[in-house]
Amino acid sequence: MDKHHSHLPLPKCSHQHRYSEWVFRDVPSDLSIVVDGGIFSLHKFPLVSRSGRIRKLIAGQRDSDISRIELLSLPGGPESFELAAKFCYGVNFEITAANVAQLCCVSDYLEMTEEYSKNNLGSRAEEYLEVVVSKNLEMCVEVLKQCENLLPLADELKIVTRCIDAIASKACVEQIASSFSRLEYSSSGRLHMNRQAKCEGDWWIEDLSVLRIDLYQRVITAMKCRGVRPESIAASLVNYAQKELTKRSISKIDVISGSNAHEKVVVETIVSLMPVEKLVVPITFLFGLLRSAVILDCTVACRLDLERRIGSELDIATLDDLLIPSFRNAGDTLFDVETVHRILVNFSQLEDSDEDMEDVSVFESDSPTNSPSQTALFKVAKLVDNYLAEIAPDANLKLNKFIAIAESLPAHARTIHDGLYRAIDVYLKAHQGLSDADRRKLCKLIDFQKLTQEAGAHAAQNERLPLQSIVQVLYFEQIRLGNALFCSYPDDDHKPMHQSWRINSGALSAAMSPRDNYASLRRENRELKLELARMRMRLNDLEKDHVCMKKNMEKSNSRRFMNSFTKTIGKLNIFGHSSSRESSSPSKRSQVTDSKLTERT
């Protein structure tokens, strides 16, 4: 390290309260310098010979024997001036990364240039900065840390810019070198990158976390311009945010009092620095930033950017991610439903734009589940249904907000409506004061044809559902049973259920009074329940007969038994009704039934 040797006696320093006074035994002091309350008693000649500023100030006080000078706003305060005075007096000290920024700034302030003395402090500090510091990334970070208290002068002297450029260049070079070290040949002789090998070029991530947010922002911006990998940038942002935002908990009281201004700046800056590439920033971290942005009342642009990013990756989110606490009025919902709704709208808009770009819709292909966008849509639909079930018990959750969340996804997103039915049932149970009109409006969200057998059985006996919904459930339940029977006995002479069973649900006569309509629906409901019970009993009997006949068939293996079996099946009437308009060709009826079933599904 650079040292400046002394031929004068080593000074002794005494500290009295807040004053730092130098007393030289062999050299009389004829100059008092005040720096931020610290008093230095020195001799004029060594300082005047090297500092242009002190020379000019003393020149204005020729009449007095002892001069007194006050140096206002000296960069680095008494500590920096002490180093400069030691240099003038030839006292040994070492230039390091911890003090080189101070020396550059104080030498500029005191005008310690080559104009007044050869090898002056300014040139020595500049040489150390250029030759030593710029070659070492860790030292550049340390110098930047020291510059935090030396702004704006350190910026004007280009100390900050040079350190930032050096850090960005070194990080990029080390990353490239690390990538080359991970290159290897495959068994086929091709050169490829080993993804599993640990990347050693990102060790600087931890070092950057000590910087103040404004300088950190400038470093990351320079790295992005130099081509540092987005994954490395994202890892650095996550590390920095975790350190800065977990120093102390963020409360609503702190937000109101404005004591969380630093955390707010950190969140907004981190969001502005995030790479544009998808999936490089963990979605859990994005949700954490969004929670902080809501609590800290960050700018609208910041929150919308986070919601847009989350919406583009919503298929990998979890239920815990979506449960964002609400920090508004006491009478509001427990969770922030409006924010989640905006995220879902962003996801739906992304799906719409993807469909517009494709020549053929993925939903028209033979295997739509193979499409990544379709798979993502199914995952999000399941996530939304679970979210609705979680927020449904909230007494403050308005019906329009619940419906808005449920309708935020397109109709084809749900192939099965069990999850949506469960969420609506929870909401009806928690909000028993809903009117019949509101309950009907809510249940219109459910496609009862898309309920599984278990969910349909539950819905058929669910007294919380409006009567029209129960009628629809029973109707589709009978269709399912009828289709199951026709799949088992395709040669039966009877029509499928959806051909023979007719109800006027949803199309009641407008001339009837509301009371008559209600009574009519209740009667239909009772008749459907009885018919459903009879059908289940018949189905059990048919299954038993089928098992017995199959055993007899295996034993006899005769054509005569097959003829009697066919006649027996032909005499069975599944629905207990006869029709003179039945077709004489079972095979043709089976084809029509299958085609209609295909259309329905």
HELIX and SHEET records of a PDB file:
HELIX    1   1 LYS A   44  VAL A   48  1                                   5    
HELIX    2   2 GLY A   52  ALA A   59  1                                   8    
HELIX    3   3 GLY A   77  TYR A   89  1                                  13    
HELIX    4   4 VAL A  100  TYR A  109  1                                  10    
HELIX    5   5 LEU A  121  VAL A  131  1                                  11    
HELIX    6   6 VAL A  133  LYS A  135  5                                   3    
HELIX    7   7 LEU A  137  CYS A  147  1                                  11    
HELIX    8   8 LEU A  153  GLU A  156  1                                   4    
HELIX    9   9 ILE A  159  SER A  181  1                                  23    
HELIX   10  10 TRP A  204  LEU A  208  1                                   5    
HELIX   11  11 ILE A  213  ARG A  226  1                                  14    
HELIX   12  12 PRO A  230  LEU A  245  1                                  16    
HELIX   13  13 LYS A  252  SER A  257  1                                   6    
HELIX   14  14 ALA A  261  LEU A  273  1                                  13    
HELIX   15  15 ILE A  283  LEU A  296  1                                  14    
HELIX   16  16 VAL A  300  SER A  312  1                                  13    
HELIX   17  17 LEU A  314  ILE A  316  5                                   3    
HELIX   18  18 LEU A  319  LEU A  322  1                                   4    
HELIX   19  19 VAL A  337  MET A  357  1                                  21    
HELIX   20  20 VAL A  362  GLU A  364  5                                   3    
HELIX   21  21 PRO A  368  ASN A  370  5                                   3    
HELIX   22  22 PRO A  372  ILE A  391  1                                  20    
HELIX   23  23 LEU A  399  ALA A  406  1                                   8    
HELIX   24  24 ALA A  411  ALA A  413  5                                   3    
HELIX   25  25 ASP A  418  ALA A  430  1                                  13    
HELIX   26  26 ASP A  436  CYS A  443  1                                   8    
HELIX   27  27 PHE A  448  LYS A  450  5                                   3    
HELIX   28  28 GLN A  453  ALA A  460  1                                   8    
HELIX   29  29 LEU A  467  SER A  488  1                                  22    
HELIX   30  30 MET A  497  SER A  500  1                                   4    
HELIX   31  31 PRO A  514  SER A  556  1                                  43    
HELIX   32  32 ARG A  559  LYS A  571  1                                  13    
HELIX   33  33 PRO A  586  ARG A  600  1                                  15    
SHEET    1   A 2 LYS A  12  GLN A  16  0                                        
SHEET    2   A 2 TYR A  19  VAL A  23 -1                                        
SHEET    1   B 3 GLY A  38  LEU A  42  0                                        
SHEET    2   B 3 LEU A  31  VAL A  35 -1                                        
SHEET    3   B 3 SER A  67  GLU A  70  1                                        
SHEET    1   C 2 LEU A 183  TYR A 185  0                                        
SHEET    2   C 2 LEU A 191  MET A 193 -1                                        
END                                                                             
